[in-house]
Amino acid sequence: MQEMILILDFGSQVTQLIGRRLRELNVYCEIHPYNKIPDIGPNVKGVILSGSPFSVRDEKAPYVNLEGIKGRLPLLGICYGAQFISHHYGGEVNGSIAREYGRAMLTVVDEQSPLFKGVSKTSQVWMSHGDTIAKLPERARIIASTDDVENAAYKIEGEDTYAVQFHPEVYHTKEGPQILSNFALGICGCKGDWTPDSFIDNTVASLRKQLGDDKVILGLSGGVDSTVAAVLLNKAIGQHLTCIFVDNGLLRKNEFEDVLDSYKEMGLNVIGVHSGHLFLEKLKGVTDPEAKRKAIGSTFIEVFDAEAQKIEGARWLAQGTIYPDVIESVSVNGPSCKIKSHHNVGGLPEKMNLKIVEPLRSLFKDEVRRVGRALGIKRELIGRHPFPGPSLGIRILGEVTEEKLAILREADDIFIKGLRNWPCDLPSASYPNEMADNLYDSIWQAGTILLPVKSVGVMGDERSYEYTIALRAVISTDGMTADWVHLPYDFMAKVSNDIINKVKGVNRVCYDISSKPPATIEWE
């Protein structure tokens, strides 16, 4: 059984970062809501309490019963977690002594503390708290302080219980990775052996046991998640897996043919389905973004189901669900408010009466790419930018038509090829510890948008009245937040000229410099 660290989530916006940092140490961890603690078996080596937007002094503050954890397993409280331990075990948390938001300088008081092994005497940390620990819990002693907060970190004597007021998981805590490493690898004694290779071996063995000789159907999208899921399943059950790749008529230029060829080269059993006419028929006259997404999603279900019915004896539907999807579906406050519909496979399991298998449900996005690399999947597929399920249908504002799709495909092809051909010396968006070969690899996601407006221009000494194309390029780690990319002026000038000169129907190109939030990455 895989050793792990259990993270109890009190609703902090950065709880996922704790998990990501531990995974970077090759330590397996799971995030669970504080009020839905799983059974704690012998494989659980330690527990971390997250931060929270609540105050421990609130009447409805989150409470967790630590009986069977505190004093028995190594325990680390972070921010709210540190205040929780103090508040409920003989200490005192006050809201009026000192508040800290942002950067602070931490001074290690106990340089022999295992939590601060290898950490500088003074280092920058990130604070975000209104309440302050005024009195330590019973048998606790200070191990680190800041200028404004004396009890910035403490340990309870006689047990491996530690607490820090700051956030070691965020980037701004410069030696946070070392602190988390000290807890996970040192205090908890984790081996740090959760690697892509070990994940592949364990997952393939688990899939073989779970699926046996049953037939499995998987909907491929051309994206990273479904591709890696398909290769894992193929490694486990071979020809018992049938993949379906639907051409919804909204894909990028030559995408269906290119991706389908790549899948077949990988030895996958793939069925390609041309259904673009059905999708365009359902989209006729539809302009509302959410209505478009629903029309595309429902049509996909119809097409996929019709093709799947031809596969006799199928009992499982495989999906490329990844860990952030799992966490958000069981978050402390329930799924977040819907901004827009996302996955176009929603509703398939119920309609098809199939059981679900999700081989990637324990992985973050960057880990999916690492596993894909270890599986030998081509870099072009693993490094592909995220692409929306509704495809170009939501990059055409307003009604989707064949004419608009033709314009957008050509403009998008010029932009994406330009990014791939433009050298740069920036870090890779997929592999931050490596350098990108080109602009495309340094960007999280890029694409073009066709605006539903025409403007006046001059082309060949004649007046033109044509469409406007907007370019979008963002950098992100998980898509939850994103910043626009500062593309080189020379590059943007070349792409703009190429689009206007080579794409009939376009006379103006703009660049989107809005970040998420308040904007979204996609325009619809």
PAVEX-595369 format. One line per 3 residues: number of its first residue (from 1); for each residue x, y, z of C-alpha. Coordinates in steps of 0.2 Angstrom, whole numbers, padded with zeros to 4 digits. Each point is the difference from the previous one (the first is absolute). Layout:
N
NUM> X,Y,Z; ...
This chain:
524
1> 0000,0000,0000; 0007,0017,-0005; 0006,0010,0015
4> -0008,0018,0000; -0003,0016,0010; -0018,0005,0003
7> -0004,0018,-0002; -0016,0006,0008; -0008,0015,-0009
10> -0008,0014,0010; -0004,0010,-0016; 0016,0009,-0004
13> 0002,0006,-0018; 0018,-0007,0000; -0003,-0017,0008
16> 0004,-0008,-0017; 0017,0008,0000; 0004,-0010,0016
19> -0004,-0016,-0010; 0010,0006,-0015; 0015,0004,0010
22> 0000,-0017,0009; -0002,-0009,-0017; 0015,0010,-0006
25> 0010,-0009,0014; -0007,-0017,-0007; -0011,-0002,0015
28> -0018,-0006,-0003; -0013,0010,0008; -0019,0002,0000
31> -0011,0015,0004; -0016,-0003,0009; -0013,0012,0008
34> 0003,0002,0019; -0018,-0007,0002; 0003,-0016,-0011
37> 0015,-0008,0007; 0004,-0017,-0008; 0005,-0015,0011
40> 0018,0003,0005; 0010,-0016,-0003; 0018,-0005,0003
43> 0005,0008,-0017; -0004,0018,0007; 0016,0007,0006
46> -0005,0017,0005; -0014,0013,0000; -0001,0018,-0006
49> -0013,0013,0005; -0003,0013,-0013; -0004,0018,0001
52> -0017,0007,0000; -0010,0016,-0004; -0008,-0002,0017
55> 0005,0005,0017; 0002,-0013,0014; -0010,0012,0011
58> -0015,0000,-0012; -0016,-0009,0007; 0000,-0011,-0016
61> 0019,-0002,-0002; 0005,-0017,-0007; 0003,-0013,0013
64> 0009,-0016,-0002; 0002,-0014,0013; 0019,-0004,0001
67> -0002,-0015,0011; 0010,-0014,-0007; 0011,0013,-0010
70> 0007,0012,0012; 0014,-0008,0011; -0001,-0016,-0011
73> 0005,0006,-0017; 0011,0015,-0005; -0011,0015,-0002
76> 0003,0017,-0008; -0012,0015,0002; 0002,0013,-0013
79> -0008,0018,0003; -0018,-0005,0006; 0007,-0017,0004
82> 0012,0008,0012; -0013,0010,0008; -0012,-0014,0001
85> 0013,-0011,0010; 0003,0015,0012; -0018,0005,0002
88> -0006,-0018,0004; 0015,-0006,0010; 0002,0013,0014
91> 0007,0015,-0010; -0009,0016,-0005; -0003,0008,-0016
94> -0003,0019,0000; -0006,0011,-0014; 0007,0017,0006
97> 0019,-0003,0003; 0009,-0001,-0017; -0005,-0003,-0017
100> 0011,-0004,-0015; -0004,-0001,-0019; 0013,-0003,-0012
103> 0019,-0002,0001; 0008,-0001,0018; 0017,-0005,0006
106> 0001,-0016,0010; 0013,-0002,0013; 0003,-0018,0006
109> 0001,-0001,0019; 0004,-0018,0002; 0013,-0004,-0013
112> 0000,-0018,0005; -0018,-0003,-0004; -0003,-0014,-0013
115> -0012,0011,-0009; 0013,0014,-0004; 0014,-0012,-0004
118> 0010,0009,-0014; -0010,0015,0001; 0008,0017,0001
121> 0000,0009,0017; -0010,0014,-0008; -0010,-0003,-0016
124> -0015,0008,-0009; -0018,-0008,0003; -0017,0004,-0005
127> -0013,0005,0013; -0019,0001,-0002; -0009,0001,0017
130> -0010,0013,0010; 0000,-0011,0016; 0016,-0003,0010
133> 0005,-0013,0012; 0001,0009,0016; 0003,-0015,0011
136> 0008,-0017,-0005; -0009,-0016,0003; 0005,-0011,0015
139> 0018,-0007,0000; 0004,0011,-0016; 0015,0010,-0003
142> 0005,0013,-0013; 0011,-0005,-0014; -0001,0015,-0011
145> -0006,0018,0000; -0002,0016,-0011; 0002,0018,0006
148> -0019,0001,0002; -0005,-0017,0005; 0010,-0009,0014
151> -0009,-0017,-0002; 0003,-0002,-0018; 0004,-0018,0002
154> -0001,-0012,0014; 0002,-0019,0005; -0009,-0009,0014
157> 0012,-0010,0011; -0001,-0019,0001; -0008,-0002,-0017
160> 0003,0004,-0019; -0012,0015,0000; 0006,0015,-0009
163> -0009,0016,-0005; 0005,0015,-0011; -0010,0016,-0002
166> 0007,0004,-0017; -0004,-0010,-0017; 0015,-0011,-0004
169> -0009,-0006,-0016; 0000,0017,-0009; 0013,0006,-0012
172> 0004,0015,0011; 0006,-0010,0014; 0018,-0002,-0007
175> 0005,-0016,0011; -0018,-0007,0001; 0005,-0015,-0011
178> 0014,-0004,0013; -0012,0001,0014; -0013,-0011,-0008
181> 0014,-0012,-0004; 0006,0000,0018; -0018,-0005,0006
184> -0004,-0013,-0014; 0017,-0008,-0002; 0008,0003,0017
187> -0013,0001,0013; -0013,-0012,-0008; 0013,-0011,-0007
190> -0007,-0001,-0018; 0011,-0009,-0013; -0004,0012,-0014
193> -0002,-0014,-0012; -0016,0005,-0009; 0007,0003,-0017
196> -0008,-0001,-0018; 0008,-0017,-0002; -0007,-0006,0016
199> -0017,0007,-0004; -0001,-0008,-0017; 0005,-0017,0008
202> -0013,0001,0014; -0013,0007,-0011; 0002,-0013,-0014
205> -0001,-0014,0013; -0015,0008,0008; -0009,0002,-0017
208> 0003,-0018,-0005; -0007,-0006,0017; -0015,0012,-0001
211> -0005,-0003,-0019; 0005,-0018,-0003; -0005,-0004,-0018
214> -0014,0013,0000; -0002,0011,-0015; 0003,0019,0003
217> -0005,0015,-0010; 0010,0017,0001; -0004,0016,-0009
220> 0016,0008,-0006; 0001,0019,-0003; 0018,0002,-0005
223> 0004,0008,0016; 0013,-0005,0013; -0011,-0009,0013
226> -0010,-0011,-0012; 0016,-0005,-0009; 0009,-0005,0015
229> -0015,-0009,0007; -0002,-0010,-0016; 0019,-0005,-0001
232> -0001,-0006,0019; -0016,-0010,-0004; 0007,-0007,-0016
235> 0016,-0005,0010; -0012,-0009,0012; -0013,-0008,-0011
238> 0005,0002,-0018; -0013,-0004,-0013; -0014,0000,0013
241> 0001,0019,-0001; -0009,0009,-0014; 0003,0018,-0002
244> -0012,0012,-0009; 0006,0016,-0007; -0014,0011,-0006
247> 0002,0014,-0013; -0013,0013,0005; 0004,0011,-0015
250> 0007,0013,0013; 0018,-0006,0001; 0016,0009,-0006
253> 0007,-0001,-0017; 0004,-0018,-0005; -0001,-0005,0019
256> -0012,-0015,-0002; 0012,-0008,-0013; 0016,0004,0008
259> -0005,-0005,0018; -0009,-0016,-0007; 0016,-0005,-0009
262> 0010,0003,0016; -0011,-0011,0010; 0001,-0014,-0012
265> 0019,0001,0000; -0001,-0003,0018; -0009,-0016,-0002
268> -0017,0005,0007; -0016,-0008,-0006; -0008,0016,-0006
271> -0016,0004,-0010; -0001,0017,-0008; -0018,0007,-0003
274> -0004,0014,-0012; -0015,0009,0007; 0003,0019,-0003
277> -0016,0002,-0010; -0010,-0006,0015; 0008,0013,0012
280> -0002,0014,-0012; -0018,-0004,-0003; -0003,0001,0019
283> 0009,0016,0001; -0009,0009,-0014; -0007,0016,0007
286> 0007,-0002,0018; 0009,0015,0007; 0000,-0002,0019
289> 0016,-0007,0006; -0007,-0012,0013; -0013,-0006,-0013
292> 0014,-0003,-0012; 0009,-0011,0012; -0015,-0010,0005
295> -0004,-0003,-0019; 0018,-0006,-0003; 0000,-0011,0016
298> -0017,-0008,-0004; 0004,-0003,-0018; 0017,-0008,0005
301> -0010,-0012,0012; -0011,-0005,-0014; 0014,-0003,-0012
304> 0011,-0009,0013; -0014,-0011,0006; -0005,-0005,-0017
307> 0017,-0005,-0004; 0003,-0009,0017; -0016,-0010,-0003
310> 0009,-0009,-0014; 0013,-0007,0012; -0008,-0015,0008
313> 0003,-0005,0018; 0008,0017,0005; -0002,0002,0019
316> 0011,0015,0004; 0001,0018,-0005; 0018,0007,0003
319> 0002,0018,0003; 0015,0012,0002; -0005,0007,0017
322> 0014,0007,0009; 0003,0005,0018; -0006,0018,0000
325> -0017,-0006,-0007; -0001,-0012,0014; 0005,0012,0014
328> -0012,0014,-0007; -0015,-0013,0000; 0002,-0004,0018
331> 0006,0017,0006; -0004,0007,0018; -0014,0011,-0007
334> -0005,-0011,-0015; 0004,0003,-0018; 0004,0018,-0004
337> -0013,0011,-0009; -0002,-0005,-0018; 0008,0013,-0011
340> -0003,-0010,-0016; -0003,-0018,-0005; 0017,-0009,-0002
343> 0001,-0019,-0004; -0009,-0006,-0015; -0001,-0018,0006
346> -0012,0005,0014; -0015,-0011,0001; 0008,-0015,-0010
349> 0001,-0012,0014; -0018,0001,0005; -0006,-0001,-0018
352> 0011,-0015,-0005; -0002,-0009,0017; 0019,-0003,0001
355> 0011,-0001,0015; 0014,0014,0001; 0019,-0003,0000
358> 0011,0015,0003; 0018,-0005,0000; 0006,0018,0002
361> -0011,0006,0014; 0015,0001,0013; 0011,0011,-0011
364> 0002,0019,-0002; 0002,0007,-0018; 0019,0001,0001
367> 0001,-0018,0006; -0011,-0006,-0014; 0013,0007,-0012
370> 0014,-0008,0010; -0008,-0017,-0001; -0003,0003,-0019
373> 0018,0003,-0002; 0004,-0016,0009; -0012,-0009,-0011
376> 0010,0006,-0015; -0014,0010,-0008; 0006,0013,-0013
379> 0004,0017,0007; -0012,0008,-0012; -0014,-0009,0008
382> 0006,0002,0018; 0004,0019,-0002; -0016,0004,-0009
385> -0009,0015,0007; -0017,-0003,0009; -0014,0001,-0013
388> -0018,0003,0005; -0012,-0015,-0003; -0012,0011,-0010
391> 0015,0004,-0011; -0001,0015,-0012; -0018,0001,0003
394> 0003,0011,0015; 0014,0010,-0009; -0013,0006,-0012
397> -0010,0013,0009; -0018,-0001,-0006; -0007,-0012,-0012
400> 0012,-0014,-0007; 0000,-0002,-0019; 0011,-0009,-0013
403> 0007,0017,-0006; 0005,0006,0017; 0008,-0017,0004
406> 0010,0001,-0016; 0006,0018,0005; 0004,-0005,0018
409> 0010,-0016,-0005; 0011,0009,-0012; 0004,0014,0012
412> 0002,-0012,0015; 0012,-0011,-0011; 0011,0015,-0003
415> 0001,0005,0018; 0003,-0017,0007; 0013,-0004,-0013
418> 0008,0017,0003; 0002,-0004,0018; 0008,-0017,-0003
421> 0012,0008,-0013; 0006,0015,0011; 0015,-0004,0012
424> 0000,0006,0017; 0011,-0002,0016; -0015,-0001,0013
427> -0004,-0015,0011; -0012,-0013,-0006; -0018,0002,0005
430> -0002,-0019,0002; 0017,-0004,0008; 0005,0016,0010
433> 0017,-0007,0004; 0004,-0001,-0019; 0002,0013,-0013
436> -0012,0001,-0014; 0005,-0002,-0018; -0012,0012,-0007
439> -0013,0013,0005; -0014,-0014,-0001; 0009,-0010,0013
442> 0002,0015,0012; -0019,0003,0000; -0014,-0009,0009
445> -0013,0003,-0013; -0002,0010,-0016; -0014,0002,-0013
448> -0009,0012,-0011; -0018,0007,0001; -0011,0006,-0014
451> -0010,0015,0006; -0017,0003,-0006; 0004,0018,-0006
454> 0006,0007,-0017; 0011,0015,-0001; 0005,0012,-0015
457> 0018,-0003,-0007; 0010,0004,-0016; 0006,-0014,-0010
460> 0008,0002,-0017; -0006,0019,-0001; -0018,-0006,0003
463> -0011,0001,0015; -0003,-0016,0009; -0013,-0005,0013
466> 0006,-0016,0008; 0001,-0010,0016; 0012,0003,0015
469> 0011,-0014,0007; 0005,0000,0019; 0016,-0009,0005
472> 0000,-0008,0018; 0016,-0007,0009; 0001,-0003,0018
475> 0011,-0008,0013; -0007,-0010,0015; 0003,-0015,0010
478> -0017,-0008,0002; -0012,0012,-0010; -0008,0007,0016
481> 0009,0016,-0002; 0010,0006,-0015; 0010,0015,-0006
484> 0002,0006,-0018; 0017,-0003,-0008; 0011,0014,-0006
487> 0003,-0006,-0017; 0014,0009,-0010; -0005,0014,-0011
490> 0009,-0006,-0015; -0009,-0017,0002; -0017,0009,0002
493> 0003,0011,-0015; 0005,-0015,-0011; -0016,-0010,0005
496> -0011,0015,-0002; 0007,0003,-0018; -0001,-0018,-0005
499> -0018,-0002,0006; -0006,0016,-0009; 0009,-0004,-0016
502> -0004,-0019,-0001; -0017,-0002,0008; -0014,0006,-0011
505> -0014,0009,0011; 0012,0008,0013; 0007,0017,0000
508> 0004,0003,0019; 0009,-0010,0013; 0000,0004,0019
511> 0008,-0007,0015; -0009,-0004,0016; 0010,0007,0015
514> -0013,-0005,0014; 0004,-0012,0014; -0011,-0013,0009
517> -0008,0006,0010; -0009,0011,-0004; -0001,-0007,-0018
520> 0000,-0019,-0004; 0013,-0008,-0011; -0014,-0004,-0013
523> -0011,0014,-0007; -0016,-0011,0002
